[in-house]
């Protein structure tokens, strides 16, 4: 719930990502990368 609020994304969207029912959009991946101070490649699992 906190992550959804910080990213201005619905809680249900985050829950669906966690359950593997959907994948985040490109804009959500960018928000996640900024929130966690990581590269989008890292978020996508392309780098360690």
ZADO-1210 file (C-alpha; in nm, 4 decimals, padded with zeros to 6 digits):
<atoms>
<atom x="00.0000" y="00.0000" z="00.0000" code="UNK" pos="1"/>
<atom x="00.2822" y="00.2414" z="00.0843" code="UNK" pos="2"/>
<atom x="00.4611" y="00.1754" z="-00.2446" code="UNK" pos="3"/>
<atom x="00.1432" y="00.2350" z="-00.4423" code="UNK" pos="4"/>
<atom x="00.0850" y="00.5611" z="-00.2599" code="UNK" pos="5"/>
<atom x="00.4428" y="00.6831" z="-00.3104" code="UNK" pos="6"/>
<atom x="00.4288" y="00.6027" z="-00.6836" code="UNK" pos="7"/>
<atom x="00.0737" y="00.7341" z="-00.7291" code="UNK" pos="8"/>
<atom x="-00.0335" y="00.3928" z="-00.8605" code="UNK" pos="9"/>
<atom x="-00.3335" y="00.1921" z="-00.7465" code="UNK" pos="10"/>
<atom x="-00.2801" y="-00.0652" z="-00.4750" code="UNK" pos="11"/>
<atom x="-00.4477" y="-00.3273" z="-00.6931" code="UNK" pos="12"/>
<atom x="-00.1925" y="-00.2658" z="-00.9703" code="UNK" pos="13"/>
<atom x="00.0961" y="-00.3314" z="-00.7305" code="UNK" pos="14"/>
<atom x="-00.0793" y="-00.6408" z="-00.5958" code="UNK" pos="15"/>
<atom x="-00.1212" y="-00.7772" z="-00.9498" code="UNK" pos="16"/>
<atom x="00.2520" y="-00.7256" z="-01.0146" code="UNK" pos="17"/>
<atom x="00.3349" y="-00.9118" z="-00.6944" code="UNK" pos="18"/>
<atom x="00.1060" y="-01.1992" z="-00.7911" code="UNK" pos="19"/>
<atom x="00.2454" y="-01.2151" z="-01.1439" code="UNK" pos="20"/>
<atom x="-00.0940" y="-01.1403" z="-01.2976" code="UNK" pos="21"/>
<atom x="00.0280" y="-00.8297" z="-01.4811" code="UNK" pos="22"/>
<atom x="00.3531" y="-00.6490" z="-01.5451" code="UNK" pos="23"/>
<atom x="00.4248" y="-00.2830" z="-01.4779" code="UNK" pos="24"/>
<atom x="00.3993" y="-00.0355" z="-01.7636" code="UNK" pos="25"/>
<atom x="00.7072" y="00.1452" z="-01.8903" code="UNK" pos="26"/>
<atom x="00.6102" y="00.4568" z="-01.6943" code="UNK" pos="27"/>
<atom x="00.5656" y="00.2497" z="-01.3778" code="UNK" pos="28"/>
<atom x="00.9095" y="00.0918" z="-01.4270" code="UNK" pos="29"/>
<atom x="01.0605" y="00.4387" z="-01.4520" code="UNK" pos="30"/>
<atom x="00.8827" y="00.5428" z="-01.1308" code="UNK" pos="31"/>
<atom x="01.0057" y="00.2273" z="-00.9563" code="UNK" pos="32"/>
<atom x="01.3634" y="00.2923" z="-01.0686" code="UNK" pos="33"/>
<atom x="01.3517" y="00.6480" z="-00.9358" code="UNK" pos="34"/>
<atom x="01.1860" y="00.5395" z="-00.6104" code="UNK" pos="35"/>
<atom x="01.4454" y="00.2681" z="-00.5418" code="UNK" pos="36"/>
<atom x="01.7334" y="00.4740" z="-00.6901" code="UNK" pos="37"/>
<atom x="01.8181" y="00.1964" z="-00.9349" code="UNK" pos="38"/>
<atom x="01.8471" y="00.1782" z="-01.3118" code="UNK" pos="39"/>
<atom x="01.5563" y="00.0579" z="-01.5196" code="UNK" pos="40"/>
<atom x="01.7837" y="-00.2226" z="-01.6437" code="UNK" pos="41"/>
<atom x="01.8220" y="-00.3398" z="-01.2841" code="UNK" pos="42"/>
<atom x="01.4458" y="-00.3219" z="-01.2249" code="UNK" pos="43"/>
<atom x="01.3951" y="-00.5298" z="-01.5397" code="UNK" pos="44"/>
<atom x="01.6556" y="-00.7853" z="-01.4305" code="UNK" pos="45"/>
<atom x="01.8962" y="-00.7071" z="-01.7135" code="UNK" pos="46"/>
<atom x="02.1870" y="-00.6160" z="-01.4844" code="UNK" pos="47"/>
<atom x="02.3011" y="-00.7162" z="-01.1381" code="UNK" pos="48"/>
</atoms>
